[in-house]
Amino acid sequence: MRLHSVILAAGLGLPVAWSSAAVAQPYDNYPVCLRVYGPVRFDECRYVSIDQCRPSATGIAGQCITNPWYQPPSAPARRHRGH
């Protein structure tokens, strides 16, 4: 009986692991993502503005969101000019 409970618990945890893996993906470094909802949810991060993203979200189960993983480019290092 104990083994059956362990197998059942492991089996119930497996779909959760799969659903988390389906969402995990590398993100391009753009400030806006199109989040698409459906059998598999995914983010398509390749937009520079919400206005640029909106046409892609029209007519589908999706919305434009700010990219929580966006890393703005760092400012170039300033060089000191000696005289």
MIDOSE-1310 file (N, C-alpha, C; in nm, 2 decimals, decimal comma, always signed):
residues 83
mrlh	+0,08/-0,12/+0,00/+0,00/+0,00/+0,00/+0,09/+0,13/+0,00; +0,20/+0,12/+0,07/+0,28/+0,24/+0,08/+0,35/+0,27/-0,05; +0,39/+0,17/-0,13/+0,45/+0,18/-0,26/+0,35/+0,25/-0,35; +0,23/+0,20/-0,35/+0,12/+0,26/-0,43/+0,11/+0,41/-0,41
svil	+0,11/+0,45/-0,28/+0,10/+0,59/-0,25/+0,22/+0,67/-0,31; +0,34/+0,62/-0,30/+0,45/+0,68/-0,35/+0,44/+0,70/-0,50; +0,40/+0,59/-0,57/+0,39/+0,60/-0,72/+0,28/+0,70/-0,76; +0,17/+0,70/-0,68/+0,06/+0,79/-0,71/+0,11/+0,94/-0,69
aagl	+0,18/+0,96/-0,59/+0,23/+1,10/-0,56/+0,33/+1,14/-0,67; +0,41/+1,05/-0,71/+0,51/+1,09/-0,81/+0,44/+1,11/-0,94; +0,34/+1,04/-0,97/+0,26/+1,05/-1,10/+0,19/+1,18/-1,10; +0,14/+1,23/-0,99/+0,06/+1,35/-0,98/+0,16/+1,47/-0,99
glpv	+0,28/+1,46/-0,95/+0,38/+1,57/-0,96/+0,44/+1,58/-1,10; +0,43/+1,48/-1,18/+0,49/+1,48/-1,31/+0,43/+1,58/-1,40; +0,29/+1,59/-1,41/+0,24/+1,69/-1,50/+0,27/+1,83/-1,46; +0,29/+1,86/-1,34/+0,33/+1,99/-1,29/+0,47/+2,02/-1,35
awss	+0,56/+1,93/-1,34/+0,70/+1,95/-1,39/+0,69/+1,97/-1,54; +0,61/+1,90/-1,61/+0,60/+1,92/-1,76/+0,54/+2,05/-1,79; +0,44/+2,10/-1,72/+0,38/+2,23/-1,75/+0,48/+2,34/-1,73; +0,56/+2,33/-1,62/+0,66/+2,43/-1,59/+0,76/+2,43/-1,70
aava	+0,80/+2,31/-1,75/+0,90/+2,31/-1,86/+0,85/+2,36/-1,99; +0,72/+2,35/-2,01/+0,67/+2,41/-2,14/+0,67/+2,56/-2,14; +0,67/+2,62/-2,03/+0,67/+2,77/-2,02/+0,81/+2,82/-2,02; +0,91/+2,74/-1,96/+1,05/+2,79/-1,96/+1,11/+2,79/-2,10
qpyd	+1,17/+2,90/-2,13/+1,23/+2,91/-2,26/+1,32/+3,03/-2,26; +1,42/+3,03/-2,35/+1,51/+3,15/-2,36/+1,43/+3,27/-2,41; +1,46/+3,39/-2,37/+1,39/+3,51/-2,41/+1,49/+3,60/-2,48; +1,45/+3,65/-2,60/+1,53/+3,75/-2,66/+1,52/+3,88/-2,58
nypv	+1,63/+3,96/-2,59/+1,64/+4,08/-2,50/+1,57/+4,20/-2,57; +1,43/+4,19/-2,57/+1,35/+4,30/-2,62/+1,26/+4,34/-2,50; +1,22/+4,47/-2,49/+1,14/+4,52/-2,38/+1,00/+4,47/-2,37; +0,94/+4,42/-2,48/+0,80/+4,38/-2,48/+0,78/+4,24/-2,54
clrv	+0,69/+4,16/-2,48/+0,66/+4,03/-2,52/+0,51/+4,01/-2,56; +0,49/+3,93/-2,65/+0,35/+3,89/-2,68/+0,33/+3,76/-2,60; +0,24/+3,76/-2,50/+0,21/+3,64/-2,43/+0,08/+3,57/-2,49; +0,10/+3,45/-2,54/+0,00/+3,38/-2,61/-0,06/+3,27/-2,52
ygpv	-0,19/+3,26/-2,51/-0,26/+3,17/-2,42/-0,32/+3,06/-2,51; -0,32/+2,94/-2,46/-0,38/+2,83/-2,54/-0,35/+2,70/-2,47; -0,35/+2,59/-2,54/-0,31/+2,46/-2,48/-0,17/+2,47/-2,42; -0,08/+2,55/-2,48/+0,05/+2,58/-2,43/+0,07/+2,73/-2,43
rfde	+0,10/+2,78/-2,31/+0,13/+2,92/-2,30/+0,27/+2,95/-2,34; +0,30/+3,06/-2,41/+0,43/+3,09/-2,44/+0,44/+3,24/-2,46; +0,57/+3,29/-2,44/+0,59/+3,44/-2,46/+0,69/+3,45/-2,58; +0,65/+3,55/-2,67/+0,73/+3,58/-2,78/+0,79/+3,72/-2,76
cryv	+0,91/+3,72/-2,72/+0,97/+3,85/-2,68/+1,06/+3,90/-2,79; +1,00/+3,99/-2,88/+1,07/+4,04/-2,99/+1,02/+4,18/-3,04; +0,96/+4,25/-2,94/+0,90/+4,38/-2,98/+0,97/+4,49/-2,90; +0,98/+4,61/-2,96/+1,04/+4,72/-2,89/+0,94/+4,81/-2,82
sidq	+0,81/+4,79/-2,85/+0,71/+4,87/-2,79/+0,58/+4,79/-2,78; +0,49/+4,84/-2,69/+0,36/+4,78/-2,69/+0,28/+4,80/-2,82; +0,30/+4,92/-2,87/+0,23/+4,96/-3,00/+0,28/+4,87/-3,11; +0,40/+4,83/-3,11/+0,45/+4,74/-3,22/+0,40/+4,60/-3,20
crps	+0,37/+4,56/-3,08/+0,32/+4,43/-3,05/+0,17/+4,41/-3,07; +0,10/+4,51/-3,05/-0,05/+4,50/-3,06/-0,11/+4,44/-3,18; -0,06/+4,47/-3,30/-0,12/+4,40/-3,42/-0,10/+4,25/-3,42; +0,01/+4,20/-3,36/+0,03/+4,06/-3,35/-0,07/+3,99/-3,25
atgi	-0,11/+4,07/-3,15/-0,21/+4,02/-3,05/-0,35/+4,02/-3,09; -0,38/+4,10/-3,20/-0,52/+4,11/-3,25/-0,57/+3,98/-3,30; -0,69/+3,94/-3,25/-0,76/+3,82/-3,31/-0,71/+3,69/-3,25; -0,62/+3,69/-3,15/-0,57/+3,57/-3,09/-0,59/+3,58/-2,94
agqc	-0,58/+3,47/-2,87/-0,58/+3,48/-2,72/-0,44/+3,51/-2,67; -0,41/+3,64/-2,67/-0,28/+3,69/-2,63/-0,29/+3,83/-2,59; -0,18/+3,87/-2,53/-0,17/+4,01/-2,48/-0,02/+4,06/-2,48; +0,00/+4,18/-2,50/+0,13/+4,24/-2,50/+0,17/+4,28/-2,35
itnp	+0,29/+4,24/-2,31/+0,33/+4,26/-2,17/+0,47/+4,31/-2,18; +0,52/+4,38/-2,07/+0,66/+4,42/-2,06/+0,74/+4,30/-2,03; +0,85/+4,28/-2,08/+0,94/+4,17/-2,06/+1,00/+4,17/-1,93; +0,97/+4,09/-1,83/+1,03/+4,09/-1,70/+1,17/+4,05/-1,70
wyqp	+1,22/+3,99/-1,81/+1,36/+3,95/-1,82/+1,45/+4,04/-1,90; +1,39/+4,15/-1,94/+1,46/+4,25/-2,03/+1,58/+4,31/-1,95; +1,69/+4,31/-2,01/+1,81/+4,38/-1,96/+1,85/+4,49/-2,05; +1,83/+4,62/-2,01/+1,87/+4,73/-2,10/+2,02/+4,73/-2,12
psap	+2,06/+4,77/-2,24/+2,20/+4,77/-2,27/+2,27/+4,87/-2,17; +2,39/+4,83/-2,13/+2,46/+4,91/-2,03/+2,52/+5,03/-2,11; +2,54/+5,14/-2,04/+2,60/+5,26/-2,10/+2,74/+5,23/-2,14; +2,79/+5,28/-2,25/+2,93/+5,26/-2,29/+3,02/+5,32/-2,19
arrh	+3,13/+5,26/-2,16/+3,23/+5,31/-2,07/+3,28/+5,44/-2,12; +3,29/+5,54/-2,04/+3,34/+5,67/-2,08/+3,49/+5,66/-2,06; +3,56/+5,71/-2,17/+3,70/+5,72/-2,16/+3,75/+5,85/-2,12; +3,85/+5,85/-2,04/+3,90/+5,98/-1,99/+4,01/+6,02/-2,09
rgh	+3,99/+6,14/-2,14/+4,09/+6,20/-2,23/+4,19/+6,28/-2,16; +4,32/+6,24/-2,17/+4,42/+6,32/-2,10/+4,47/+6,42/-2,20; +4,53/+6,53/-2,14/+4,58/+6,64/-2,22/+4,73/+6,64/-2,23
